[in-house]
Amino acid sequence: MRVAVVTSQRVVNSVYRALPLLELRRAGWQVELDAEGVAMASGQLRGFDVVHVFRYHERETRRALRTLREAGTAIVWDNDDDFGHMPGSDRIHEQVAEVLRLAHVVTTTTPALAEQYRERGAAEVRVVENYLPDYYAAERPPRGDGIVIGWTAAGEHRADLRALGLRETLERLLDAHPHVRVVSAGLQLGLPADRYAYTEVVQYQALARYVGGFDVGIAPIADTPFNRAKSNVKVKEYAAMGVPWLASPIGPYAGLGEKQGGRLVPDDRWYEQLDRLVRDERARRKLAKRGIRWANGERLRRNLDGWQAAVERAADLARAGEPVAAGR
């Protein structure tokens, strides 16, 4: 099987949604990376059995995919974005809908997104979770005094910070426990500078060590359609580094818990659960061990079958001359 993987490596999620396909070389396949879509844009992907495209949906992409499909190339399109709940994005919706119809197989991260893509015209959608690359297993840095509460959160979590009243909760926690500090990456929490450290950007290659500095990792999200479609990879990252976690009991985290190294927290119980875990070192150690065990089973090398099945299915559909999916 000859497969081309089209992605922008500047998009960090390519680590989970595109680069994993390079691991299919282990199956003896010839897999080549088209970084930044250069080869696709210049029409150099003819001759591949399958072209896997992550996120690209612009006019040039759609034109290239139509040409490839007409030539008999199988198309897999992957996206982990919830376009359905992005305001003011009608044009993007139209572009995505066309790509969904051109793809033989669409892959995504969650059942909620899979259903959304089916409703928008995809003929076949497969859920392949985000799994951890092997290098996400760096040793934790030396432990300092005190306890660090950490949150890796992009700007989109600003609404969650407000909705759950987390700034006030964390301020209360700091007041109650002089040995506790808070750190965050990507989202400024506005806490007192003497007990709080904010990092605007952490490069992915450095994220494992950054997370490894936490004593407790948090993953709070408000109950919204956008959040219910998210991936659960944040708590996998925490768990892989031996960091016990607390998360909201909705969407990607529903059904997880102590066996996976963490606990689920109702909206109005964040202070109580943080306070409880800060006070209980034994519980933190136990959750850390369970999390590492769970995360080891969530590594990419143990979960390649989902990606392989999606690529093989697309190739089968292309050989059968499957027509472009009709609009809905």
C-alpha positions as a LaTeX table, in Angstrom:
\begin{tabular}{lrrr}
\hline
Residue & $x$ (\AA) & $y$ (\AA) & $z$ (\AA) \\
\hline
Met1 & 0.00 & 0.00 & 0.00 \\
Arg2 & 1.33 & 3.42 & $-0.95$ \\
Val3 & $-0.03$ & 6.20 & 1.26 \\
Ala4 & 0.54 & 9.97 & 1.26 \\
Val5 & $-0.10$ & 11.90 & 4.48 \\
Val6 & $-0.96$ & 15.55 & 3.90 \\
Thr7 & $-0.71$ & 17.85 & 6.90 \\
Ser8 & 0.74 & 21.04 & 8.30 \\
Gln9 & 3.20 & 20.20 & 11.04 \\
Arg10 & 2.65 & 23.70 & 12.38 \\
Val11 & $-0.73$ & 22.44 & 13.65 \\
Val12 & 0.06 & 20.64 & 16.89 \\
Asn13 & $-2.85$ & 18.21 & 16.51 \\
Ser14 & $-1.09$ & 16.71 & 13.51 \\
Val15 & 0.87 & 14.75 & 16.12 \\
Tyr16 & $-2.35$ & 12.86 & 16.87 \\
Arg17 & $-4.27$ & 13.04 & 13.59 \\
Ala18 & $-1.71$ & 12.74 & 10.75 \\
Leu19 & 1.77 & 11.73 & 11.86 \\
Pro20 & 0.47 & 8.46 & 13.41 \\
Leu21 & $-0.03$ & 7.13 & 9.89 \\
Leu22 & 3.73 & 7.15 & 9.39 \\
Glu23 & 3.77 & 4.28 & 11.87 \\
Leu24 & 2.00 & 2.12 & 9.27 \\
Arg25 & 5.42 & 1.63 & 7.75 \\
Arg26 & 5.66 & $-1.13$ & 10.33 \\
Ala27 & 3.08 & $-3.02$ & 8.27 \\
Gly28 & 5.38 & $-2.78$ & 5.25 \\
Trp29 & 3.48 & 0.07 & 3.64 \\
Gln30 & 5.18 & 2.90 & 1.82 \\
Val31 & 4.01 & 6.00 & 3.69 \\
Glu32 & 5.26 & 9.45 & 2.71 \\
Leu33 & 4.68 & 12.82 & 4.37 \\
Asp34 & 3.50 & 15.80 & 2.34 \\
Ala35 & 4.36 & 18.58 & 4.78 \\
Glu36 & 2.31 & 21.76 & 4.29 \\
Gly37 & 0.45 & 20.14 & 1.38 \\
Val38 & 3.15 & 21.08 & $-1.13$ \\
Ala39 & 2.94 & 17.88 & $-3.18$ \\
Met40 & $-0.87$ & 17.90 & $-3.20$ \\
Ala41 & $-1.01$ & 21.51 & $-4.38$ \\
Ser42 & 1.42 & 20.77 & $-7.21$ \\
Gly43 & $-0.38$ & 17.64 & $-8.35$ \\
Gln44 & 2.40 & 15.24 & $-7.37$ \\
Leu45 & 0.29 & 12.69 & $-5.48$ \\
Arg46 & $-0.88$ & 10.65 & $-8.45$ \\
Gly47 & 0.24 & 7.07 & $-8.11$ \\
Phe48 & $-0.54$ & 6.78 & $-4.40$ \\
Asp49 & $-3.19$ & 4.25 & $-3.41$ \\
Val50 & $-4.51$ & 6.43 & $-0.58$ \\
Val51 & $-4.14$ & 10.11 & 0.30 \\
His52 & $-4.84$ & 10.98 & 3.93 \\
Val53 & $-5.55$ & 14.70 & 4.48 \\
Phe54 & $-5.69$ & 16.36 & 7.88 \\
Arg55 & $-7.91$ & 19.46 & 8.14 \\
Tyr56 & $-7.19$ & 21.07 & 4.74 \\
His57 & $-10.45$ & 22.08 & 3.05 \\
Glu58 & $-9.65$ & 25.22 & 1.02 \\
Arg59 & $-10.49$ & 25.58 & $-2.68$ \\
Glu60 & $-7.09$ & 24.29 & $-3.85$ \\
Thr61 & $-7.51$ & 21.24 & $-1.63$ \\
Arg62 & $-10.98$ & 20.48 & $-2.94$ \\
Arg63 & $-9.78$ & 20.81 & $-6.52$ \\
Ala64 & $-6.85$ & 18.46 & $-5.87$ \\
Leu65 & $-9.05$ & 15.91 & $-4.11$ \\
Arg66 & $-11.54$ & 15.88 & $-6.99$ \\
Thr67 & $-8.69$ & 15.24 & $-9.43$ \\
Leu68 & $-7.24$ & 12.47 & $-7.29$ \\
Arg69 & $-10.59$ & 10.81 & $-6.79$ \\
Glu70 & $-11.37$ & 10.89 & $-10.51$ \\
Ala71 & $-8.02$ & 9.19 & $-11.08$ \\
Gly72 & $-9.01$ & 6.35 & $-8.73$ \\
Thr73 & $-7.07$ & 7.41 & $-5.64$ \\
Ala74 & $-8.68$ & 6.66 & $-2.29$ \\
Ile75 & $-9.26$ & 9.70 & $-0.06$ \\
Val76 & $-9.26$ & 9.71 & 3.75 \\
Trp77 & $-10.05$ & 13.08 & 5.32 \\
Asp78 & $-9.53$ & 13.68 & 9.02 \\
Asn79 & $-10.69$ & 16.50 & 11.24 \\
Asp80 & $-11.03$ & 16.98 & 14.97 \\
Asp81 & $-12.75$ & 20.38 & 14.82 \\
Asp82 & $-16.38$ & 21.00 & 15.76 \\
Phe83 & $-17.37$ & 23.24 & 12.84 \\
Gly84 & $-21.02$ & 22.84 & 13.72 \\
His85 & $-20.73$ & 25.08 & 16.76 \\
Met86 & $-18.37$ & 27.72 & 15.43 \\
Pro87 & $-20.22$ & 31.02 & 15.00 \\
Gly88 & $-20.18$ & 32.85 & 11.66 \\
Ser89 & $-18.63$ & 30.01 & 9.69 \\
Asp90 & $-21.16$ & 29.29 & 6.90 \\
Arg91 & $-18.45$ & 29.46 & 4.25 \\
Ile92 & $-16.31$ & 26.95 & 6.14 \\
His93 & $-19.34$ & 24.68 & 6.55 \\
Glu94 & $-19.85$ & 24.65 & 2.77 \\
Gln95 & $-16.17$ & 23.88 & 2.12 \\
Val96 & $-16.12$ & 21.11 & 4.69 \\
Ala97 & $-19.35$ & 19.61 & 3.35 \\
Glu98 & $-17.78$ & 19.30 & $-0.12$ \\
Val99 & $-14.66$ & 17.62 & 1.26 \\
Leu100 & $-16.81$ & 15.24 & 3.30 \\
Arg101 & $-18.55$ & 14.12 & 0.12 \\
Leu102 & $-15.26$ & 13.72 & $-1.75$ \\
Ala103 & $-13.70$ & 11.50 & 0.92 \\
His104 & $-14.18$ & 7.75 & 0.75 \\
Val105 & $-13.66$ & 7.61 & 4.52 \\
Val106 & $-13.69$ & 10.39 & 7.12 \\
Thr107 & $-11.89$ & 9.87 & 10.42 \\
Thr108 & $-12.39$ & 11.89 & 13.60 \\
Thr109 & $-11.89$ & 11.74 & 17.34 \\
Thr110 & $-15.32$ & 11.30 & 18.95 \\
Pro111 & $-18.79$ & 9.85 & 18.27 \\
Ala112 & $-20.26$ & 13.36 & 18.58 \\
Leu113 & $-18.10$ & 14.66 & 15.73 \\
Ala114 & $-18.69$ & 11.51 & 13.70 \\
Glu115 & $-22.43$ & 12.09 & 13.82 \\
Gln116 & $-21.98$ & 15.73 & 12.86 \\
Tyr117 & $-19.94$ & 14.77 & 9.79 \\
Arg118 & $-22.48$ & 12.13 & 8.76 \\
Glu119 & $-25.23$ & 14.73 & 8.94 \\
Arg120 & $-23.15$ & 17.01 & 6.71 \\
Gly121 & $-22.75$ & 14.44 & 3.95 \\
Ala122 & $-19.94$ & 11.99 & 4.75 \\
Ala123 & $-20.65$ & 8.54 & 3.37 \\
Glu124 & $-18.55$ & 6.68 & 5.94 \\
Val125 & $-17.08$ & 7.99 & 9.20 \\
Arg126 & $-14.80$ & 6.15 & 11.60 \\
Val127 & $-13.82$ & 7.19 & 15.11 \\
Val128 & $-10.12$ & 6.85 & 15.84 \\
Glu129 & $-9.16$ & 8.28 & 19.22 \\
Asn130 & $-6.10$ & 10.38 & 19.91 \\
Tyr131 & $-3.38$ & 8.06 & 21.17 \\
Leu132 & $-0.10$ & 8.93 & 22.81 \\
Pro133 & 3.16 & 8.81 & 20.82 \\
Asp134 & 5.95 & 6.86 & 22.47 \\
Tyr135 & 8.02 & 9.94 & 23.18 \\
Tyr136 & 5.29 & 11.21 & 25.52 \\
Ala137 & 6.95 & 9.37 & 28.36 \\
Ala138 & 9.71 & 11.66 & 29.57 \\
Glu139 & 10.81 & 11.29 & 33.15 \\
Arg140 & 9.18 & 13.67 & 35.57 \\
Pro141 & 11.42 & 16.53 & 36.69 \\
Pro142 & 12.67 & 16.53 & 40.30 \\
Arg143 & 9.88 & 17.31 & 42.74 \\
Gly144 & 10.08 & 20.55 & 44.67 \\
Asp145 & 8.43 & 21.53 & 47.90 \\
Gly146 & 4.71 & 22.09 & 47.92 \\
Ile147 & 1.99 & 20.99 & 45.49 \\
Val148 & 1.48 & 22.26 & 41.95 \\
Ile149 & $-2.00$ & 22.37 & 40.38 \\
Gly150 & $-1.62$ & 22.55 & 36.60 \\
Trp151 & $-3.87$ & 23.16 & 33.61 \\
Thr152 & $-2.90$ & 23.00 & 29.94 \\
Ala153 & $-5.64$ & 25.00 & 28.27 \\
Ala154 & $-5.94$ & 26.97 & 25.04 \\
Gly155 & $-7.81$ & 30.26 & 24.83 \\
Glu156 & $-11.04$ & 28.45 & 23.98 \\
His157 & $-11.25$ & 27.49 & 27.68 \\
Arg158 & $-11.76$ & 31.10 & 28.73 \\
Ala159 & $-15.51$ & 30.46 & 28.71 \\
Asp160 & $-15.04$ & 27.41 & 30.95 \\
Leu161 & $-12.98$ & 29.45 & 33.40 \\
Arg162 & $-15.88$ & 31.90 & 33.73 \\
Ala163 & $-18.74$ & 29.41 & 33.62 \\
Leu164 & $-17.32$ & 27.21 & 36.38 \\
Gly165 & $-16.03$ & 30.06 & 38.54 \\
Leu166 & $-12.58$ & 28.50 & 38.58 \\
Arg167 & $-10.60$ & 31.66 & 39.28 \\
Glu168 & $-12.47$ & 32.14 & 42.54 \\
Thr169 & $-12.12$ & 28.43 & 43.35 \\
Leu170 & $-8.37$ & 28.47 & 42.83 \\
Glu171 & $-7.97$ & 31.69 & 44.82 \\
Arg172 & $-9.83$ & 30.04 & 47.70 \\
Leu173 & $-7.59$ & 26.97 & 47.41 \\
Leu174 & $-4.45$ & 29.11 & 47.53 \\
Asp175 & $-5.74$ & 30.91 & 50.60 \\
Ala176 & $-6.41$ & 27.60 & 52.37 \\
His177 & $-3.10$ & 25.93 & 51.44 \\
Pro178 & 0.07 & 28.08 & 51.59 \\
His179 & 2.12 & 25.22 & 50.06 \\
Val180 & 0.00 & 25.08 & 46.86 \\
Arg181 & 0.91 & 26.84 & 43.62 \\
Val182 & $-0.98$ & 26.98 & 40.32 \\
Val183 & 0.47 & 26.94 & 36.81 \\
Ser184 & $-1.23$ & 27.14 & 33.42 \\
Ala185 & $-0.19$ & 27.07 & 29.78 \\
Gly186 & $-2.14$ & 28.77 & 27.03 \\
Leu187 & $-4.79$ & 30.41 & 29.23 \\
Gln188 & $-4.11$ & 33.25 & 31.66 \\
Leu189 & $-6.02$ & 32.58 & 34.88 \\
Gly190 & $-5.44$ & 35.96 & 36.54 \\
Leu191 & $-4.26$ & 34.57 & 39.88 \\
Pro192 & $-1.80$ & 36.30 & 42.27 \\
Ala193 & 1.66 & 36.31 & 40.70 \\
Asp194 & 3.46 & 35.14 & 43.84 \\
Arg195 & 1.61 & 31.79 & 43.77 \\
Tyr196 & 0.89 & 31.43 & 40.07 \\
Ala197 & 2.96 & 30.99 & 36.88 \\
Tyr198 & 1.57 & 31.44 & 33.37 \\
Thr199 & 3.27 & 30.19 & 30.21 \\
Glu200 & 1.82 & 31.45 & 26.96 \\
Val201 & 3.17 & 28.68 & 24.71 \\
Val202 & 4.74 & 25.32 & 25.45 \\
Gln203 & 6.12 & 23.54 & 22.40 \\
Tyr204 & 4.71 & 20.05 & 22.06 \\
Gln205 & 8.11 & 18.41 & 22.40 \\
Ala206 & 8.45 & 20.11 & 25.80 \\
Leu207 & 4.88 & 19.47 & 26.95 \\
Ala208 & 5.57 & 16.12 & 28.64 \\
Arg209 & 8.19 & 17.64 & 30.92 \\
Tyr210 & 5.95 & 20.65 & 31.60 \\
Val211 & 3.02 & 18.41 & 32.58 \\
Gly212 & 5.38 & 16.22 & 34.59 \\
Gly213 & 5.88 & 19.16 & 36.94 \\
Phe214 & 2.25 & 18.99 & 38.08 \\
Asp215 & 1.12 & 17.22 & 41.23 \\
Val216 & $-2.51$ & 17.45 & 40.08 \\
Gly217 & $-3.73$ & 18.16 & 36.54 \\
Ile218 & $-7.16$ & 19.62 & 35.88 \\
Ala219 & $-9.43$ & 19.35 & 32.85 \\
Pro220 & $-12.55$ & 21.42 & 33.62 \\
Ile221 & $-15.09$ & 22.02 & 30.85 \\
Ala222 & $-18.58$ & 23.48 & 30.88 \\
Asp223 & $-21.42$ & 21.35 & 29.52 \\
Thr224 & $-21.70$ & 22.72 & 25.97 \\
Pro225 & $-22.05$ & 20.99 & 22.57 \\
Phe226 & $-18.57$ & 22.21 & 21.63 \\
Asn227 & $-17.00$ & 20.69 & 24.74 \\
Arg228 & $-18.95$ & 17.44 & 24.45 \\
Ala229 & $-17.24$ & 16.86 & 21.09 \\
Lys230 & $-13.71$ & 17.22 & 22.48 \\
Ser231 & $-11.06$ & 14.51 & 22.71 \\
Asn232 & $-9.97$ & 12.98 & 26.01 \\
Val233 & $-6.26$ & 13.23 & 25.20 \\
Lys234 & $-5.56$ & 15.88 & 27.86 \\
Val235 & $-6.13$ & 13.43 & 30.70 \\
Lys236 & $-4.16$ & 10.77 & 28.80 \\
Glu237 & $-1.23$ & 13.20 & 28.76 \\
Tyr238 & $-1.59$ & 13.85 & 32.48 \\
Ala239 & $-1.86$ & 10.12 & 33.24 \\
Ala240 & 1.14 & 9.20 & 31.10 \\
Met241 & 3.30 & 11.46 & 33.23 \\
Gly242 & 2.03 & 10.03 & 36.50 \\
Val243 & $-0.09$ & 13.09 & 37.28 \\
Pro244 & $-3.44$ & 12.42 & 38.99 \\
Trp245 & $-6.19$ & 14.41 & 37.31 \\
Leu246 & $-9.58$ & 15.96 & 37.98 \\
Ala247 & $-11.99$ & 16.47 & 35.08 \\
Ser248 & $-15.58$ & 17.44 & 34.35 \\
Pro249 & $-17.96$ & 14.46 & 34.03 \\
Ile250 & $-19.14$ & 15.22 & 30.50 \\
Gly251 & $-18.23$ & 14.59 & 26.88 \\
Pro252 & $-14.73$ & 13.15 & 26.49 \\
Tyr253 & $-14.27$ & 12.42 & 30.19 \\
Ala254 & $-17.61$ & 10.75 & 30.93 \\
Gly255 & $-16.99$ & 7.18 & 32.01 \\
Leu256 & $-13.40$ & 7.77 & 33.07 \\
Gly257 & $-12.32$ & 7.79 & 36.69 \\
Glu258 & $-10.01$ & 6.23 & 39.25 \\
Lys259 & $-9.05$ & 3.27 & 37.04 \\
Gln260 & $-7.69$ & 5.85 & 34.59 \\
Gly261 & $-5.86$ & 7.82 & 37.26 \\
Gly262 & $-8.33$ & 10.55 & 38.10 \\
Arg263 & $-11.69$ & 11.65 & 39.42 \\
Leu264 & $-14.71$ & 13.34 & 37.87 \\
Val265 & $-15.90$ & 16.59 & 39.42 \\
Pro266 & $-19.41$ & 18.10 & 39.23 \\
Asp267 & $-19.51$ & 21.81 & 38.40 \\
Asp268 & $-20.14$ & 22.86 & 42.01 \\
Arg269 & $-17.56$ & 20.57 & 43.64 \\
Trp270 & $-14.26$ & 21.80 & 42.26 \\
Tyr271 & $-13.04$ & 23.32 & 45.50 \\
Glu272 & $-13.98$ & 20.28 & 47.57 \\
Gln273 & $-12.32$ & 17.81 & 45.19 \\
Leu274 & $-9.15$ & 19.88 & 44.80 \\
Asp275 & $-8.93$ & 20.36 & 48.56 \\
Arg276 & $-9.44$ & 16.63 & 49.11 \\
Leu277 & $-6.68$ & 15.63 & 46.70 \\
Val278 & $-4.25$ & 18.27 & 47.98 \\
Arg279 & $-4.65$ & 16.86 & 51.48 \\
Asp280 & $-4.32$ & 13.19 & 50.50 \\
Glu281 & $-0.82$ & 12.30 & 49.33 \\
Arg282 & $-1.58$ & 8.58 & 49.42 \\
Ala283 & $-4.52$ & 9.03 & 47.04 \\
Arg284 & $-2.34$ & 11.03 & 44.67 \\
Arg285 & 0.26 & 8.25 & 44.57 \\
Lys286 & $-2.39$ & 5.59 & 43.98 \\
Leu287 & $-4.05$ & 7.55 & 41.18 \\
Ala288 & $-0.67$ & 8.26 & 39.58 \\
Lys289 & 0.13 & 4.54 & 39.38 \\
Arg290 & $-3.26$ & 3.73 & 37.91 \\
Gly291 & $-2.94$ & 6.53 & 35.38 \\
Ile292 & 0.44 & 5.32 & 34.14 \\
Arg293 & $-0.96$ & 1.81 & 33.72 \\
Trp294 & $-3.94$ & 3.12 & 31.74 \\
Ala295 & $-1.89$ & 5.48 & 29.60 \\
Asn296 & 0.49 & 2.68 & 28.61 \\
Gly297 & $-2.48$ & 0.97 & 26.96 \\
Glu298 & $-3.39$ & 4.22 & 25.17 \\
Arg299 & $-0.13$ & 4.50 & 23.26 \\
Leu300 & $-0.16$ & 4.76 & 19.49 \\
Arg301 & 1.95 & 1.67 & 18.85 \\
Arg302 & $-0.74$ & $-0.43$ & 20.56 \\
Asn303 & $-3.63$ & 1.18 & 18.71 \\
Leu304 & $-2.64$ & 1.35 & 15.04 \\
Asp305 & $-5.43$ & $-0.96$ & 13.95 \\
Gly306 & $-8.01$ & 1.85 & 13.75 \\
Trp307 & $-5.87$ & 3.90 & 11.35 \\
Gln308 & $-4.97$ & 0.83 & 9.29 \\
Ala309 & $-8.62$ & $-0.22$ & 8.98 \\
Ala310 & $-9.68$ & 3.26 & 7.82 \\
Val311 & $-7.00$ & 3.37 & 5.12 \\
Glu312 & $-7.77$ & $-0.15$ & 3.91 \\
Arg313 & $-11.50$ & 0.59 & 3.79 \\
Ala314 & $-10.91$ & 3.72 & 1.71 \\
Ala315 & $-8.73$ & 1.74 & $-0.70$ \\
Asp316 & $-11.45$ & $-0.92$ & $-1.06$ \\
Leu317 & $-14.10$ & 1.72 & $-1.79$ \\
Ala318 & $-11.87$ & 3.38 & $-4.39$ \\
Arg319 & $-11.22$ & 0.08 & $-6.16$ \\
Ala320 & $-14.98$ & $-0.54$ & $-6.22$ \\
Gly321 & $-15.53$ & 2.82 & $-7.90$ \\
Glu322 & $-17.67$ & 4.14 & $-5.06$ \\
Pro323 & $-19.45$ & 7.30 & $-6.29$ \\
Val324 & $-19.08$ & 10.65 & $-4.55$ \\
Ala325 & $-21.51$ & 10.90 & $-1.63$ \\
Ala326 & $-24.64$ & 12.87 & $-2.39$ \\
Gly327 & $-25.36$ & 16.03 & $-0.43$ \\
Arg328 & $-27.86$ & 15.86 & 2.40 \\
\hline
\end{tabular}
